[in-house]
Amino acid sequence: MVRRIIWGQIAIDDKFQILHYWDDRNKSKQFSKKLNRLLNIAANLVGKHPFMGKKTDIPNIRIKIVKDYFLVYEIMKDKIFILRIWDTRRNPNKLKY
């Protein structure tokens, strides 16, 4: 069963900040477009196979690794809720669910 993907506001903000950072850093949108495509592909893949992500200590919360980022999501009955996109190079203590 394919589950509907819902992007939470925090995940949308994370994605915007990450893509904006790469636009400014590279002075080009090429990498940002590629990264955005990879994140969307990963989200759709999780919608088809929700239990493929790595388990966390919190029930129904899993992590899908996409390059240097964690796509943190919650599995619900009929949908997948994307909670965060976390840069793995950041301090993990700042990641709160």
C-alpha positions as semicolon CSV with decimal commas, in nm:
position;residue;x (nm);y (nm);z (nm)
1;M;0,000;0,000;0,000
2;V;0,141;0,337;-0,103
3;R;0,100;0,594;0,170
4;R;0,045;0,962;0,114
5;I;0,343;1,188;0,190
6;I;0,280;1,492;0,411
7;W;0,563;1,742;0,458
8;G;0,554;1,910;0,799
9;Q;0,624;2,282;0,822
10;I;0,954;2,226;1,003
11;A;1,068;1,986;0,727
12;I;0,966;2,239;0,461
13;D;1,164;2,509;0,643
14;D;1,465;2,275;0,680
15;K;1,455;2,195;0,309
16;F;1,429;2,562;0,212
17;Q;1,723;2,659;0,435
18;I;1,941;2,374;0,307
19;L;1,868;2,447;-0,059
20;H;1,916;2,821;-0,007
21;Y;2,250;2,756;0,165
22;W;2,375;2,555;-0,134
23;D;2,249;2,819;-0,380
24;D;2,449;3,087;-0,197
25;R;2,757;2,872;-0,143
26;N;2,786;2,744;-0,500
27;K;2,647;3,055;-0,675
28;S;2,442;2,810;-0,878
29;K;2,111;2,627;-0,841
30;Q;2,234;2,310;-1,012
31;F;2,333;2,121;-0,694
32;S;2,023;2,242;-0,508
33;K;1,796;2,109;-0,782
34;K;1,974;1,773;-0,773
35;L;1,951;1,754;-0,392
36;N;1,583;1,854;-0,400
37;R;1,514;1,578;-0,652
38;L;1,697;1,322;-0,432
39;L;1,497;1,426;-0,125
40;N;1,169;1,398;-0,315
41;I;1,265;1,057;-0,456
42;A;1,355;0,938;-0,105
43;A;1,023;1,065;0,032
44;N;0,829;0,884;-0,243
45;L;1,031;0,567;-0,182
46;V;0,947;0,584;0,189
47;G;0,581;0,621;0,091
48;K;0,602;0,289;-0,092
49;H;0,825;0,111;0,163
50;P;0,774;0,287;0,498
51;F;0,977;0,042;0,708
52;M;1,294;0,075;0,500
53;G;1,433;0,356;0,716
54;K;1,649;0,305;1,021
55;K;1,460;0,261;1,348
56;T;1,489;0,521;1,623
57;D;1,418;0,506;1,995
58;I;1,075;0,655;1,931
59;P;0,808;0,416;1,799
60;N;0,692;0,483;1,440
61;I;0,975;0,734;1,380
62;R;1,236;0,630;1,125
63;I;1,527;0,786;0,940
64;K;1,609;0,756;0,570
65;I;1,963;0,860;0,479
66;V;1,996;1,084;0,172
67;K;2,357;1,187;0,103
68;D;2,460;1,386;0,414
69;Y;2,104;1,430;0,539
70;F;1,855;1,240;0,752
71;L;1,497;1,241;0,630
72;V;1,314;1,193;0,961
73;Y;0,959;1,066;0,922
74;E;0,669;0,921;1,116
75;I;0,472;0,623;0,992
76;M;0,097;0,665;1,032
77;K;-0,186;0,436;0,928
78;D;-0,245;0,585;0,583
79;K;0,030;0,845;0,547
80;I;0,396;0,930;0,605
81;F;0,463;1,254;0,788
82;I;0,804;1,406;0,711
83;L;0,920;1,567;1,036
84;R;1,270;1,701;0,963
85;I;1,557;1,707;0,720
86;W;1,870;1,700;0,931
87;D;2,224;1,768;0,812
88;T;2,431;1,489;0,969
89;R;2,727;1,725;1,006
90;R;2,538;1,930;1,266
91;N;2,541;1,871;1,641
92;P;2,306;1,575;1,702
93;N;2,206;1,712;2,043
94;K;2,015;1,988;1,865
95;L;1,790;1,736;1,689
96;K;1,463;1,715;1,879
97;Y;1,158;1,522;1,777
